[in-house]
Amino acid sequence: AAERMSTDVGNVRLVAAHAWDVSGALAVGCSAAFIGRPGMIASPLGPTADIVGGDLTQVVDQIIDQDAA
């Protein structure tokens, strides 16, 4: 995605409800947001997303707040 958009991978943020997707994005240098839907937990191993919310609305609000700062 970063290559296709002609940007650095550090400018890409993955939003997911699966810990393995978040771990993969972080491993290649992306930012990540984790949606803690029922039954989903962030990985207790390795780096974690800098944004965590219980639903997409909470995550989007945090991303907007972070980008505005």
C-alpha positions as CSV (number, residue, x, y, z in Angstrom):
1,A,0.0,0.0,0.0
2,A,2.8,2.4,0.9
3,E,4.6,1.8,-2.4
4,R,1.4,2.2,-4.4
5,M,0.7,5.5,-2.7
6,S,4.3,6.6,-3.1
7,T,4.8,7.1,0.6
8,D,7.0,5.7,3.4
9,V,5.6,2.7,5.2
10,G,5.8,4.7,8.4
11,N,3.0,6.9,7.1
12,V,0.6,3.8,6.9
13,R,-1.6,2.7,9.8
14,L,-3.3,-0.7,9.8
15,V,-6.6,-0.9,11.7
16,A,-7.5,-4.4,12.6
17,A,-9.3,-6.6,15.2
18,H,-6.7,-9.4,15.0
19,A,-3.5,-9.3,17.0
20,W,-1.5,-11.1,14.3
21,D,-2.4,-8.4,11.7
22,V,-1.3,-5.7,14.1
23,S,2.0,-7.5,14.9
24,G,2.7,-7.9,11.2
25,A,2.1,-4.2,10.4
26,L,4.3,-3.1,13.3
27,A,7.0,-5.5,12.3
28,V,7.3,-3.9,8.9
29,G,7.2,-0.3,10.3
30,C,3.6,0.7,10.0
31,S,1.6,2.2,12.8
32,A,-1.4,0.2,14.0
33,A,-4.7,0.5,15.7
34,F,-6.4,-2.4,17.5
35,I,-10.2,-2.8,17.7
36,G,-10.9,-4.9,20.8
37,R,-14.1,-6.5,19.5
38,P,-15.7,-9.2,21.8
39,G,-13.4,-12.2,22.0
40,M,-10.4,-10.3,20.5
41,I,-7.4,-9.4,22.6
42,A,-4.2,-7.6,21.8
43,S,-1.1,-9.8,21.7
44,P,0.6,-10.1,25.0
45,L,3.9,-10.6,23.1
46,G,5.9,-8.0,21.3
47,P,4.9,-4.4,20.4
48,T,1.4,-3.3,20.7
49,A,-0.8,-0.8,18.8
50,D,-0.6,2.8,19.9
51,I,-4.3,3.2,19.5
52,V,-6.8,0.7,21.1
53,G,-10.6,1.0,21.2
54,G,-13.6,-1.2,21.7
55,D,-15.1,-0.4,18.3
56,L,-14.3,1.4,15.1
57,T,-15.8,4.7,16.2
58,Q,-13.5,4.8,19.3
59,V,-10.4,4.0,17.2
60,V,-11.3,6.6,14.5
61,D,-11.8,9.3,17.2
62,Q,-8.3,8.5,18.6
63,I,-6.7,8.6,15.2
64,I,-8.3,12.0,14.5
65,D,-7.2,13.3,17.9
66,Q,-3.6,12.0,17.4
67,D,-3.3,13.4,13.9
68,A,-4.6,16.8,15.0
69,A,-2.0,17.1,17.8
